[in-house]
Every structure is written in C-alpha cells, then in structure tokens.
Amino acid sequence: MPPLPLASKEGHFLYQPWHSTTAYLINETGVVNHTWQGDYYPLYDSYMDHDGSVYFTIDSGRGGVQVVAYNGSLLWDYRYTRDSSYATHDIAILPNGDFLIIMQEIKSAAQAIQKGRNPSTIWFGNFNPNFVIQVHQTGPTSGDIVWEWYIWDHMIQDFDPTKDNYGVIADHPELADINCDYWWNVGWPYMNSIDYNPETDQILLSAHNCDEIWIIDHSTTTEEATGHTGGIYGHGGDLIYRWGNPQAYDRGTAADEKLYLQHQVCWVKPGLPGAGNILVFSNGNNRPGGYLSSCDEFTPDIDNATGEYYQPPAGEPYGPANLSWQFMLPQNLFSDGFGGAQRMLNGDTLICSGWNGVFIRVTPDMQIVWTFNNPYPYMNDEVYRTQYIPPYEPPPPQPPHHPDLECNGSLSWSNIKPGATVHGSFQVINIGDNDSLLNWTVNNTISWGTWTFTVSSGENLTPAQGPVTVHVYVVVPTEKNAAFQGNITIRNKDNSSDYCTIPVTLTTPLNQNIEYPGFLARLLMRFPHAFPIFRYLMGF
C-alpha cells in the first residue's frame, strides 16, 4: 500500500458516489486523504487493491472495468464486448490481479419458458439470467475471459412437467428454482454482490430475488462449471452452500426466512473478529414487522470432519438456524436498495446505508460511534457501498541477519609445462548469522594465463548450505623458466569490506643452464620432438 497522506488509527474508507466519477478515500474524521478519477459513473461500485490502485466498474456500453493507479495513471481499460450479454453490479479482485464480474445474458421468452419459467412472470419479452466471468489482463485495453459460470446450467423447476429441468425442488438444493421469484426477471436472480475467498477458492454471491446467499466452487474448469461434477469439492458448478430463505428450495416456510432482498454479502476476512463468518446487508423490504434494514452475521455450518459445508438431511434447510449477530438500522436509515457492511480490525462493523449516503460504525454491543454523510457530489448522494481499508502497520523490525564471507583453499602449481592446462579449486562459505543470505562474486585481476571458473558468483547462500566449491582451470603461459603469482579476490556483493583472497603461485620448469656436448646439442636440435622426458627434465 502506498503511504497515505494522513495517518488514521481506525483505517480508511473508500467509496464512489452513485453520481460521481471520483473515488474518495477518507479517514475516520471524514477528511479526504486521496482521490482517484475515473471516466464514467459507476456500474455500481469501485474497489481498492492491495497496491493502492482502484478498480472502477464503468457504466458504458456493455460495461467494463478501469484500473487507475495511486498516482492517477490508467493501468487497464477493459470493455466487455460480447453480444447478448452485459456487465452488472459488482466485481471481486483476485490475488493475481484478475477480477470476477457479475454479468447478465439475454434469453428469449421462449427459451425461458422451455427452461420451465412461469410465462406470466416474464416481463419485457425476455429473461436475463446472471453469470460470472473471470478476466485476465493481456494488454492496456484487453483481457482474456479465463473462467465462466452460468446459473442457466444449474436450474430446476416444478411448474411444468413438459419442460426442461422438471423435478422435485426439495430433493435438489444444489440447483436454483427458476421460479423462486415472481416479480422481476431483468437480471435473474438479480445477483448484486460477489466476494472471493482465496483460502477455499470459493465465490460468494447474493441471489437478491431469492433472498439468499449462494456459494459456488471456483476451482472448476469452465467446462466442469457447466455440470455437476469436478472441482476440489466434486460438485462442478452446482451450489455447494446456500442460506437465507429455505422457501427458495422448498425446505421451509416464511417463518424460516432470514434475509430480505439483501445487497452486499462478504466473508469476514482472516485476522478480523469473526473471521470466516458471513456478513450481509439485508435491506428489509417485505420484512415482517416493518421495512427495516439490518446488518446480519452468521456462521456457516461446516462439517469438521471434511472441512466442507454440512449437507443437511433430506427435507431440512441449510444451517445455521440463527444469526450470530444482528444490528437493526434506525428507521431513518432504511435503505430500499444498495447498502453494505464490513468488519473492521477493532471488531466494529462499518455499515453503508446506501440510498441515504450515510456510513456508520457500530460496536459489537450495537452502539453507533461514528456517522458520516456523503457530501459528494451533493449531500447524501447515494453510495452503493463503502470499502474498509485497515490501518497500515509496518511489519515489526527484524533482527539483522549479516552474512560473513569466508574462503578456504589456495592454488599452487610447480614445474608445469608451458601451454598445459592445470586444475584446482577453492571453497566459498557463509559463516554469518543463521538466516543471513550471502551474494558473492569472484574478482580475478591476474593477467597471466587463461582462467576459467565453473562458478563465478552466487546468490542467497546461507550458512546451512555449507561451502560452495569453485573449480578453476588455467591454461599456463608459454614462457619457460618462469614463476607466476597473484591473488583471486572473492567479494560480498552487498558489503565491499567483506572479502577474502586465494593466493596463487605457478612455475614452469627452470632452465638448469647445463652445457651439453656439441653432438648432443646438435642431436636435440636436429630432432626437436625426440626425447620429450629428457627435454622436460633438463629444461631444454
């Protein structure tokens, strides 16, 4: 994360107003610490990534995403271009910089009826089921769709036995009833929130019209995601968990309903109070007892033996039966649409009353300790949701880990024939602190002979790795009756004062200055290749 202009002990909050092209980063006093400028009104939302860049969803054409760096430069301008479908609502950023985005495809009324949709609930002549894509950047304005999942592949119905997907809904909670709602089919089930869990490789979705949250497996291939097998959980693209309204899969009544046309759904992140739980902003439309919005927290039922979601007995709904925590917003903060909630580092919960443009911070004992009214571009402009940015704390200083270079060995050769090749070796060792890393290099300034080193440098040598043996090959100079010497220096590349030397000596056979009889001298000159051992020993 880039350094923020003003410190904030509570963290920061990022949001983009509904009628603005600007994303604002504020601290707990409401002071704007930084802004990012996009080119369009939001499709719905924007998010900050770990490097300080902001992903803007854009309401232009078929939708897309612009990524703007902390310094304001445009890093990526992706536009979705497929026919008969378009982007909507929300995105989730993956650890590698890819993003997941909620889409809608356009199906005709005839296609929807064949799938089992009640014809009386098809408005505007078509039916638009949601799907999810993952986009990987390939250039400044391009991206590849590397993964896809379609709810159209995972439907069931009990309305018309002559149509596709007819079955007993209660027997198939892994499938979505195409008739779970009867009032809206422009974006079905009107998915309006997506989150990603990198620890489990799962995707969390808000199925708004069904008053549910759904979880699907992201580890599948696109082909596996069309079916009912595959992926690390073995269920392909089927729902592996759902919660909020058992009526949607015929395993409950209105008394069992927990969610009411919710918007943001998200996991509580690791390291935060309640980690692994799910937070939901339940808007409260059609809530028994009155239209009140709430922030709901629940703990999914996990089978401890398998680590997977507990599959209830036949006819029973997914657990839990009760919420872990709930905060009912005051009547004046009821939000008919939009809205979100996130857990903060200190255990408080940040809640966005979207249609009112109001953020509140609520303690675990349900006290409102902070309120902010969005003033941009005008007072209380709508905000789809706000993102909590935890306070940046530099990692604690680590004790120094100093490497220490040491060398063992010497290179010494005597009475070597001129022009011959000799071999030797020496060792390089890090005798420094246990966790230290030594980066070293050989510095050879010897000008005589031709030198070859099997290893001339090394990176990240630890004491535990022991010595590195460097083999040396030298082509001896052609001078006779000569003595050569010098030093090879091995240096710590990160500390010029840490070095060691390997002494080097080499001699060629010394001329004994023997007076040969004339006939012997003439014989040796007459036959220059004869008597090699004699010549070598006598230095001739």
Summary of the structure (lengths in Angstrom):
residues: 540
radius of gyration: 36.5
end to end distance: 75.1
largest distance: 129.9
contacts: 1707
relative contact order: 0.08
helix: 10%
strand: 40%
